[in-house]
Amino acid sequence: MVAAAIPASAARPAVPCSALGERTVHEYTVLSAVALDATGPAPKRCRVLGMLPPEILFEVVMPEDWNGRILMQGNGGYAGTSPDAPQRVARSSRVAADGFVSVYTNTGHDRTAEPLATFALNNRQKEVDYSFRAVRLTLQTAKQLVELYYGQPPNYSYWQGCSTGGRQGLMAAQRFPTDFDGILVGAPVLDFTGTQIWGAWNARALASTGLDLAKIQVVAKAVYEKCDALDGLRDGLLEDPRQCDFEPGEDLQPCTEGAAPDCFTEAQIDALDKVYGGVVSGGDVIFPGLPVGSEAAPRSGRRVASGWNGWLLSREGPSRQEIFAETFLRYMAFERDDPELSVEDFDFDRDPSRMRFIRSILDATDPDLSRFRDAGGKMLMYFGWADTALNPMMGVDY
């Protein structure tokens, strides 16, 4: 976050923080409005917690010295994190320290009471709130509170989010193009529905094949031996994995006489082909396969055996892709929820066409951003080529 070029103080409070605690109107209720002293890097600030019906909790943190701008931050996964969570408090404090008003919403549910997608069990309203309504109404409410507190509206409003937060920002540009002046869209799960179908596809493909992280290290070695130098430099990085024509059936050693650490069975080759090939439904690829390159250990210094660790393969229990996919299939994907549904029950030829409603409210796949552009909006979007949670080809296809 860069604030050096922004005036240090464009406005100061026009009313006491406590006066905002009186705001209980039809549209929203302020639960608390507390003036906080400066602590560490966090400045003097007014912290407002409020509720939008039915269960959307929001937070607005307004620094005493305001730069005239709002920064709203997005969620991760299935959202539901409380504004009082330590990491959330730290984030809002950092935003306020840079002179911005910090805005946040839990999207309408509490993840401790309703983990993953369980909040959506027979609850269409919470699905809509999670999809886009909570962000829209929270921003509108924040702008009202800002004008009450400072005696003037914000000059600019910005969005910053990754993963689900990226999808939320992209959704705002598509549905409500005048809400934000600037949007930072990080690795958006813009095709949320397709991503969960992909998770189920990969889980089914990898199940009972014997592929583990040790085997994936063998795959990583083969991938990088074949493609690392394509960008002109052998440095352990693939500049563009789309240029790599790695084929598991051709580039990996088949097992001919029993199992060996560096050979692959026919079932393992088939599983890898499915992961790299993408989700097939009715003979067509409906969601892209995983680009090669993430098989290697991340270069971040963390002790992780592979980029597949946790997301595609797990040493204990189901992978994160399977967990996220299964909770989606149970509570959000279909008109009738089924808490007993598993990824094994999913029909890749028949079931994707049954997800039209959830796609219509949740997926941010509309490529027409002309209204956002015409309103003067600016957007930056990024993906990581080796992201095993959020397929970067979503961004390429978009």
DAFENWO-V309493 format. One record per residue. PHI is phi in whole degrees, -180 to 180 (NA if undefined). PSI is psi as a letter, one per 20 degrees, with the letter a starting at -180 (* if undefined). D_LAST is the distance of its C-alpha to the last C-alpha in whole Angstrom. Layout:
phi->[PHI PHI]
psi->[PSI PSI]
d_last->[D_LAST D_LAST]
This chain:
phi->[NA -115 -124 -61 -86 -96 -52 -66 -147 -97 -161 -130 -57 -101 -136 -65 -56 -60 -64 -71 -67 -84 -81 -125 -123 -61 -77 -158 -128 -84 -84 -158 -139 -124 -82 -111 -76 -64 -138 60 -77 -74 -85 -59 -157 -110 -107 -112 -112 -149 -133 -108 -68 -86 -142 -84 -92 -134 -133 -131 -114 -117 -72 -63 -103 -107 -88 86 -129 -108 -127 -101 -111 -89 -108 -125 54 -94 61 89 -73 -71 -61 -86 -60 -52 -68 -72 -61 -64 -67 -64 -66 -66 -63 -64 -64 -86 93 -87 -77 -97 -129 -156 -138 -85 70 110 -157 -106 -66 -73 -88 -133 -70 50 -96 -63 -60 -90 -59 51 -138 -64 -60 -69 -64 -67 -60 -65 -67 -160 -65 -63 -64 -61 -70 -64 -63 -60 -67 -60 -64 -65 -66 -61 -67 -65 -75 -97 78 -158 -76 -69 -77 -144 -126 -122 -123 -139 -166 -130 66 -58 -64 -66 -60 -61 -66 -65 -61 -61 -64 -78 -92 -131 -67 -102 -68 -121 -85 -140 -134 -103 -107 -97 35 -69 -82 -67 -99 -61 -62 -62 -63 -74 -62 -61 -61 -66 -61 -66 -62 -67 -65 -88 -64 60 -101 83 -69 -135 -65 -66 -65 -67 -66 -66 -62 -58 -60 -67 -62 -75 -64 -83 -123 -58 -86 -63 -91 92 -145 -89 -134 78 -132 -103 -64 -146 -64 -65 -82 -91 -99 -62 -127 -54 -69 -104 -103 -114 -78 -77 -83 -107 -132 77 -88 -146 -59 -111 -115 -130 -75 -61 -66 -70 -63 -62 -63 -64 -59 -70 -63 -79 -85 98 -76 -109 -138 60 88 -114 -79 -106 -152 -68 -77 -75 -64 -73 122 -79 -66 -74 -68 -59 -93 -88 94 -73 -85 -121 -68 -164 -66 -79 -59 93 -82 -103 -130 -131 -70 -134 77 -70 -73 -65 -59 -67 -62 -65 -67 -65 -67 -64 -62 -74 -118 -130 -69 -119 -63 -111 -78 -142 -63 -98 -66 -128 -64 -68 -86 -76 -102 -69 -85 -99 -75 -56 -73 -90 -108 -62 -66 -64 -61 -68 -107 -104 -84 -105 -106 -67 -81 -87 -107 -64 -68 -64 -62 -67 -82 92 -70 -124 -139 -120 -130 -141 -135 -102 -60 -104 -80 -94 -97 -128 -58 -64 -67 -58 -69 -62 -66 -64]
psi->[p p j h i p p h o h q r q i r q g h h h i i n o r h h r p p h q o p p p r p o c i p r p q o p p p r p p q h k o p q p o o o q g o p j j q p o p q a r q c j b j p q i i p g h g g g g h h h g h h j i q p p q q q j j j r o h h h m q c j h h j o k n h g h g g g h g h g g g g h g g g g g h g h g h g g i j q r q h q p q q p q q d h h g g g g h g g h g h m i j g q h p p o o p l p m h m g g h h h g g g g g h g g h i p k i j p a h g h h h g g g g g g h h h i h j h j i p n j j q o h o i h i p l p o g h h i q p q o h n a q q h j r p r h h g g g g h h g g h h r p p p k i q o i p q r p q q h i h r q q k i i q m p h q i i p g g h q p h o a q r h g g g g g g h g h g i h h r h p q n i i q r h h i p o h h g h h i j k g g h h h h h p m j o i o k h h g g h i j q q q p p q r p h k o i h o o i i g g g h *]
d_last->[26 28 31 33 33 33 36 38 39 38 40 42 42 44 45 46 43 46 46 42 43 45 42 42 40 39 35 36 38 39 40 41 41 43 44 43 45 44 43 42 39 38 40 42 40 40 38 37 36 36 34 32 33 33 33 30 32 31 32 32 34 36 37 41 40 36 34 33 29 28 25 24 23 20 21 21 20 22 24 27 29 32 32 35 34 35 31 30 34 33 30 31 34 32 30 34 35 33 34 31 31 29 28 27 27 27 25 28 30 31 30 34 35 32 30 26 25 29 29 27 30 31 30 27 28 27 24 23 24 22 19 19 23 24 22 23 27 27 26 28 31 31 31 34 36 35 37 39 40 40 41 38 34 31 30 27 25 22 20 19 18 16 15 16 17 13 12 15 15 11 13 16 14 13 16 19 18 21 22 20 21 19 16 16 13 14 12 11 11 9 9 13 15 13 14 17 18 17 19 22 21 22 25 26 26 27 30 34 33 35 32 32 31 34 33 29 31 32 29 28 31 30 26 28 31 29 26 27 28 26 25 28 29 30 30 28 24 22 20 17 18 16 19 21 23 24 26 27 30 31 31 32 36 37 39 42 45 44 42 41 39 37 37 35 36 34 33 31 30 28 27 25 24 22 20 19 18 16 17 19 20 22 22 18 15 13 12 12 15 16 16 20 21 21 25 27 28 26 28 28 32 31 33 30 31 27 24 24 27 27 23 24 27 30 34 35 33 30 27 24 22 24 26 22 22 25 25 22 24 27 27 23 22 25 27 30 30 31 32 34 30 29 27 29 29 26 26 22 23 25 23 19 20 22 20 19 20 19 15 16 17 16 12 10 7 8 6 10 11 14 17 16 16 19 21 21 18 17 14 14 11 12 12 15 15 18 17 18 17 13 12 10 8 6 5 5 4 0]
